[in-house]
């Protein structure tokens, strides 16, 4: 399994606890303004699944409405740190399974399709009792997994939120090359980051926030799974309500994808456009992403 440039992902839960303990000690003398609210607390647990254990990060009240977050190609659940905190503070139970091969989630064995990857993601919900319908948020590659979940288990899904959602409209050849080079950690760092900026970020935005967190071997499995799965087997997402949050400068998943889904899906599909954002989206416009999602969730029928 390929490791990312930094080991911070693996240390996250320990580092968080250590920071909280230090903050508590300091507060005995001078108070601790940086202490997060209880809803911000992130726990990590292991879930047994048919294809091996999966690590799941969780935050928010356990009786809150569940929201399942599925990250981008070859990247981990930590990409959702900011959004997860906002959702948790709003009262949602936020569930983030680590993709296989990242953190403590066992690597894939064999040749999965998007069906198996979707089943893996749903395994993170096994301790929700009684079972409840879930909102599934999928970013980039995660949007395909989210739609496969809705296709196979529509009764379990309250709604989908698709961030930077591609699938049918192809990217330009130079963008595809930049995507591949973004995962090549053997390249000189400056050269690789130029590819990250081209493929994932709107012009002028700071791509260095995504310097780390790239898992090439995970991305290769996910790309192969996508290629083994017909697009039309997941594209429509059954009859589940959908919000697409579409970055206006996304060159990996052009806006034509969102427009096509909206036209085909009719009134159940809404599209919110976010300016000055590319495929990365989450670190580029965190306020716009969160406000669009929260407004949509609050407007869903009970």
C-alpha positions as CSV (number, residue, x, y, z in Angstrom):
1,X,0.0,0.0,0.0
2,X,1.4,3.4,-1.0
3,X,1.7,5.8,1.9
4,X,1.1,9.6,1.5
5,X,3.8,12.2,1.8
6,X,2.8,12.8,5.4
7,X,1.9,10.4,8.2
8,X,-0.5,12.9,9.8
9,X,-3.5,11.0,8.5
10,X,-2.6,7.9,10.5
11,X,-1.9,9.9,13.7
12,X,-5.0,12.0,13.5
13,X,-7.0,10.5,16.4
14,X,-4.0,10.4,18.7
15,X,-2.9,13.9,17.8
16,X,-6.4,15.2,18.4
17,X,-6.6,13.6,21.9
18,X,-3.1,14.9,22.8
19,X,-4.1,18.5,21.7
20,X,-7.3,18.3,23.8
21,X,-5.4,17.1,26.9
22,X,-2.8,19.9,26.5
23,X,-5.6,22.4,26.0
24,X,-7.4,21.2,29.2
25,X,-4.2,21.5,31.2
26,X,-3.5,25.1,29.9
27,X,-7.1,26.1,30.7
28,X,-6.4,25.6,34.4
29,X,-4.3,28.7,34.3
30,X,-5.6,30.9,31.5
31,X,-8.6,29.3,29.8
32,X,-8.5,27.6,26.4
33,X,-10.3,29.5,23.6
34,X,-9.3,26.9,21.0
35,X,-11.0,24.0,22.7
36,X,-13.6,22.5,20.2
37,X,-17.2,22.1,21.1
38,X,-18.3,18.5,21.9
39,X,-19.9,18.2,18.5
40,X,-16.4,18.7,16.9
41,X,-15.0,15.6,18.6
42,X,-13.9,12.9,16.2
43,X,-13.8,9.3,17.1
44,X,-12.3,6.5,15.1
45,X,-13.7,2.9,15.2
46,X,-13.2,-0.2,13.2
47,X,-16.1,-1.9,11.4
48,X,-16.2,-5.5,10.3
49,X,-17.0,-5.9,6.6
50,X,-17.2,-8.8,4.2
51,X,-13.9,-7.8,2.6
52,X,-12.0,-6.9,5.7
53,X,-12.1,-4.3,8.4
54,X,-12.8,-0.6,7.6
55,X,-11.8,2.4,9.7
56,X,-14.6,4.9,10.2
57,X,-14.3,8.5,11.5
58,X,-17.4,9.8,13.3
59,X,-18.6,13.0,14.8
60,X,-21.8,14.7,15.9
61,X,-24.6,13.5,18.1
62,X,-25.3,9.8,17.9
63,X,-29.0,10.4,17.6
64,X,-28.5,13.0,14.8
65,X,-29.7,12.3,11.3
66,X,-26.9,10.3,9.6
67,X,-24.8,11.8,6.8
68,X,-22.3,9.5,5.0
69,X,-19.3,11.2,3.4
70,X,-17.3,9.5,0.6
71,X,-14.1,11.2,-0.5
72,X,-12.4,11.9,-3.8
73,X,-10.2,9.6,-6.0
74,X,-7.3,8.2,-4.1
75,X,-7.8,10.5,-1.1
76,X,-8.9,10.0,2.5
77,X,-11.8,10.9,4.8
78,X,-9.7,13.8,6.2
79,X,-10.6,15.9,3.1
80,X,-13.9,16.3,4.8
81,X,-12.6,17.6,8.1
82,X,-14.0,21.1,7.8
83,X,-17.3,20.1,6.3
84,X,-17.7,17.2,8.9
85,X,-17.2,19.7,11.7
86,X,-19.9,22.1,10.4
87,X,-22.4,19.2,9.8
88,X,-21.7,17.9,13.3
89,X,-22.2,21.3,14.9
90,X,-25.5,21.6,13.0
91,X,-26.7,18.4,14.8
92,X,-26.0,15.7,12.1
93,X,-24.2,12.4,12.8
94,X,-21.3,12.4,10.4
95,X,-19.9,9.1,9.3
96,X,-16.7,8.9,7.2
97,X,-15.4,5.5,6.1
98,X,-11.8,5.5,5.1
99,X,-11.4,4.0,1.6
100,X,-9.6,0.7,1.5
101,X,-5.8,1.1,1.6
102,X,-6.0,4.4,3.6
103,X,-5.6,4.6,7.4
104,X,-6.5,1.3,9.1
105,X,-8.9,0.2,6.3
106,X,-7.7,-3.1,4.9
107,X,-6.5,-2.9,1.3
108,X,-8.6,-4.4,-1.5
109,X,-8.1,-8.0,-2.6
110,X,-9.3,-9.0,-6.1
111,X,-10.9,-6.7,-8.6
112,X,-13.8,-4.8,-7.2
113,X,-16.4,-2.9,-9.2
114,X,-18.3,0.2,-7.9
115,X,-20.9,-2.2,-6.5
116,X,-18.4,-3.7,-4.0
117,X,-17.1,-0.2,-3.2
118,X,-20.6,1.0,-2.5
119,X,-21.3,-2.0,-0.3
120,X,-18.1,-1.2,1.7
121,X,-19.3,2.4,2.3
122,X,-22.7,1.2,3.5
123,X,-21.0,-1.2,6.0
124,X,-20.1,1.9,8.0
125,X,-23.8,2.3,8.9
126,X,-24.2,-1.1,10.5
127,X,-24.4,0.3,14.1
128,X,-27.2,2.7,13.4
129,X,-30.1,1.2,15.3
130,X,-32.8,1.2,14.4
131,X,-31.8,1.6,10.7
132,X,-32.4,5.1,9.3
133,X,-32.3,6.6,5.9
134,X,-29.1,8.4,5.3
135,X,-27.9,11.4,3.3
136,X,-24.9,10.4,1.2
137,X,-22.4,13.1,0.2
138,X,-19.9,12.0,-2.5
139,X,-17.0,14.1,-3.7
140,X,-15.6,13.6,-7.2
141,X,-15.0,9.8,-7.5
142,X,-17.2,9.5,-4.3
143,X,-20.1,10.8,-6.3
144,X,-20.1,7.6,-8.4
145,X,-20.1,5.5,-5.3
146,X,-22.9,7.6,-3.8
147,X,-25.0,7.1,-6.9
148,X,-24.4,3.4,-6.9
149,X,-25.6,3.2,-3.3
150,X,-28.8,5.1,-4.3
151,X,-29.2,2.7,-7.3
152,X,-28.9,-0.4,-5.3
153,X,-30.5,0.6,-2.0
154,X,-32.8,3.6,-2.7
155,X,-35.0,2.8,0.3
156,X,-31.9,3.5,2.6
157,X,-31.1,6.8,1.0
158,X,-32.8,10.0,2.0
159,X,-31.0,12.2,-0.5
160,X,-27.7,12.5,-2.4
161,X,-25.3,15.5,-2.4
162,X,-22.8,15.3,-5.2
163,X,-19.7,17.5,-5.1
164,X,-17.9,18.0,-8.4
165,X,-19.9,15.2,-10.1
166,X,-18.6,13.8,-13.3
167,X,-19.3,10.6,-15.2
168,X,-20.2,11.2,-18.8
169,X,-18.5,14.3,-20.2
170,X,-14.8,13.6,-20.8
171,X,-12.0,15.8,-19.6
172,X,-9.5,17.3,-22.0
173,X,-6.3,15.2,-22.6
174,X,-4.0,17.7,-20.9
175,X,-6.2,17.6,-17.8
176,X,-6.2,13.8,-17.8
177,X,-2.4,13.9,-17.9
178,X,-2.3,16.3,-15.0
179,X,-4.6,14.1,-13.0
180,X,-2.3,11.1,-13.4
181,X,0.8,13.2,-12.6
182,X,-0.8,14.5,-9.4
183,X,-0.4,11.0,-8.0
184,X,3.2,10.5,-9.1
185,X,5.2,11.1,-6.0
186,X,8.4,10.5,-7.8
187,X,8.1,13.7,-9.7
188,X,9.9,16.9,-8.5
189,X,7.5,18.5,-6.0
190,X,7.1,21.7,-7.9
191,X,6.3,19.9,-11.1
192,X,3.8,17.6,-9.5
193,X,2.1,20.6,-7.8
194,X,1.7,22.3,-11.1
195,X,-0.3,19.3,-12.2
196,X,-2.4,19.3,-9.0
197,X,-3.2,23.0,-9.6
198,X,-4.2,22.4,-13.2
199,X,-6.4,19.4,-12.6
200,X,-8.0,20.3,-9.3
201,X,-7.9,24.0,-8.5
202,X,-9.4,27.1,-10.0
203,X,-6.9,29.6,-11.4
204,X,-5.4,31.7,-8.5
205,X,-6.4,29.3,-5.8
206,X,-3.8,27.8,-3.5
207,X,-3.1,24.1,-4.5
208,X,-0.6,23.6,-1.7
209,X,-3.4,22.7,0.7
210,X,-3.5,19.4,-1.2
211,X,0.2,18.8,-1.3
212,X,-0.2,15.7,0.8
213,X,-2.8,13.0,1.1
214,X,-2.4,11.2,-2.3
215,X,-2.7,7.4,-2.4
216,X,-1.7,6.2,-5.9
217,X,-2.4,2.5,-5.3
218,X,-5.9,3.3,-4.0
219,X,-6.6,5.5,-7.0
220,X,-5.6,2.8,-9.3
221,X,-8.0,0.3,-7.8
222,X,-10.8,2.9,-7.9
223,X,-10.1,3.8,-11.5
224,X,-10.1,0.1,-12.5
225,X,-13.4,-0.4,-10.6
226,X,-15.0,2.5,-12.5
227,X,-13.8,1.1,-15.8
228,X,-15.4,-2.3,-14.9
229,X,-18.7,-0.7,-14.1
230,X,-21.1,0.6,-16.8
231,X,-21.8,4.3,-16.3
232,X,-25.5,3.8,-16.9
233,X,-25.7,1.3,-14.0
234,X,-25.2,4.2,-11.5
235,X,-25.7,7.5,-13.4
236,X,-29.4,8.1,-12.7
237,X,-29.2,7.2,-8.9
238,X,-32.7,5.6,-9.0
239,X,-35.4,8.2,-8.0
240,X,-33.5,9.6,-5.0
241,X,-33.5,13.5,-4.6
242,X,-30.1,15.0,-5.6
243,X,-28.2,18.2,-5.0
244,X,-25.2,18.7,-7.3
245,X,-22.7,21.3,-6.0
246,X,-20.9,22.2,-9.2
247,X,-17.6,24.1,-9.2
248,X,-17.7,26.5,-12.1
249,X,-14.0,26.1,-12.9
250,X,-14.0,22.3,-12.7
251,X,-12.0,20.9,-15.7
252,X,-12.0,17.3,-14.5
253,X,-15.8,17.1,-14.2
254,X,-17.1,19.8,-16.5
255,X,-20.5,21.4,-15.7
256,X,-22.1,19.7,-18.6
257,X,-22.3,16.6,-16.4
258,X,-24.4,18.4,-13.8
259,X,-26.7,19.9,-16.5
260,X,-27.2,16.5,-18.2
261,X,-28.2,14.9,-14.8
262,X,-30.5,17.8,-14.1
263,X,-32.3,17.5,-17.4
264,X,-32.7,13.8,-17.1
265,X,-33.7,13.8,-13.5
266,X,-36.2,16.6,-13.6
267,X,-37.4,18.2,-10.4
268,X,-35.7,15.8,-8.1
269,X,-32.2,17.1,-9.2
270,X,-31.0,20.6,-8.2
271,X,-27.7,22.2,-9.1
272,X,-25.9,24.8,-7.1
273,X,-23.0,26.5,-8.8
274,X,-19.9,27.6,-6.9
275,X,-17.6,30.2,-8.5
276,X,-13.8,30.3,-8.0
277,X,-13.6,26.6,-7.4
278,X,-12.3,23.6,-9.3
279,X,-12.5,19.9,-8.8
280,X,-11.0,20.0,-5.3
281,X,-13.8,22.4,-4.2
282,X,-13.8,21.6,-0.5
283,X,-10.6,23.5,0.4
284,X,-11.3,26.2,-2.2
285,X,-14.8,27.4,-1.1
286,X,-15.6,25.7,2.2
287,X,-18.2,28.3,3.2
288,X,-20.2,28.0,0.0
289,X,-20.1,24.2,0.1
290,X,-21.3,24.0,3.7
291,X,-24.0,26.6,3.3
292,X,-25.4,25.0,0.1
293,X,-25.5,21.6,1.8
294,X,-27.0,22.7,5.1
295,X,-29.7,24.7,3.3
296,X,-30.6,21.7,1.2
297,X,-30.6,19.3,4.1
298,X,-32.9,21.6,6.2
299,X,-35.3,21.7,3.3
300,X,-35.7,18.0,2.8
301,X,-39.0,16.5,3.8
302,X,-38.9,14.5,7.0
